[in-house]
């Protein structure tokens, strides 16, 4: 028991000094997460959730026709957005 304790304390001392032991390697675990706060992402998620909710409620109320109406609204909005981004690039 004493020998094991002595070996462990020597190993710990060597680790603290930075020496490497051939048969034992200490691994470091970093639990800190490197994340950036992204308010745009949360707004996008909220928008997607709202759109899906409206689609489900519309489908329950009106049936499959709701998808055609949403398509007539979504395509012009998408095209306007694309035109706006293409103008910014020039």
Residue pairs with C-beta under 8 A, 6 or more apart in sequence:
11 21
11 24
14 21
15 21
15 26
55 66
55 67
55 70
58 66
58 69
58 70
59 66
59 67
